[in-house]
Amino acid sequence: MNTHSPKSPKSSILVTLTFNWVVLLLLTLAAVVLSQQSIAAQTLILFALVITVFKSQIVVDRFMGLRHIDIRWRGLMLAYIIIIPAIILLIYSSAPSI
């Protein structure tokens, strides 16, 4: 006799979103831990931007639900995720050191 009921779609979505939320928290924690290390500023900025790109990807795909949407909308959001950190990195790398 099977006493286990199949997972409901709502339960599955909740588990997936909770997992993604935990990943976001861990990435944030990694950024905080890295900021407390004695790492060169340029390297720290690079790490922070890479973490930001990964976190943004999770938000766009999972929480905004754009993973299976028309490529134009998803592409626009993903381009924004890549372009803005690239511009920030370019500004910091070209700025004179203080």
N, C-alpha and C positions, 0 to 999 in steps of 0.2 A: 504494500500500500504506500503510495507516494504522499507524504505529508508536506512536501515543499511546494509552495505555490510559485508559479513563474513570476519573474520580476515584472512589475508594471513599468510602462515607459516613463512615468513620472519619477519613479524611484531611480531608474537608470540615469535620467537626466540629473537628478539631484546628486547622485554619486559622482558623475562626471564633473559637474560644476564644483562640487566640494573638492575634488582632486585638483582641479585647475586653480582653485582659490589657495589651496595649500602650496602648490608650486609657486604661485605669485608671492606668497608670504616667504617662502624659502629663498626666492630670488632677491626679495627685499632685504632679508636677513644677510644674504651673501654680500650685498652692496654695503650694508652697514658695517659688517666685519671687515671688508676690504678698506673702507674709509678709515678704520682705526689702525690699520697697518702703516708702517713707514715705507710707503711706495711712492715713487716719483709721481708728480702731479699729472704728467701726460699719460702715464700708464694707468693711473687711477681713473682719469677721465675716459680713457678707452674702455676700461672694464665697465664703468658705469653706463656708458652708451650701449655697449653690447648687451648688458643686462636689460636696459630699457627697451632695446629692440625685441628681445625674447618676450618680455612682459607684454609689450604692445601687441605682438603676434598672438599671444594667448587671448588678450582682451578682444581683439578684432575677430578672431576665428571662433572663439567659444562664447564669450559673454555677449558680443554684439550679434552673433549668429551669422557672420558673413562667410563662413567656411564653404558653404554650398550655394552661394548666391552668384549672380552674374559676375563674370570676371572683371567687368569695367568698374563696378563698385568696390569689389575686393581689391583690385589692382590699385585703385585710387588710394584706399586706406593703407595698403602695404607700401606704396610708394612714399606716402607721407611718413610712415614709420622709418623708412630708410633715409629719405632725403633730409629730414630735419636733424637727426643725429649726425649725419655726414656733414652738414653745414656747421653744426656746433663744433664738431671735431676739427674741421678746417679752420674755423675762427680761433680755437684754442691753440692749434698747432702753429698758426702763423703769427700769433701775438708774441710780442717780446716778453721774455721772462722777467718776473718782478724781483 
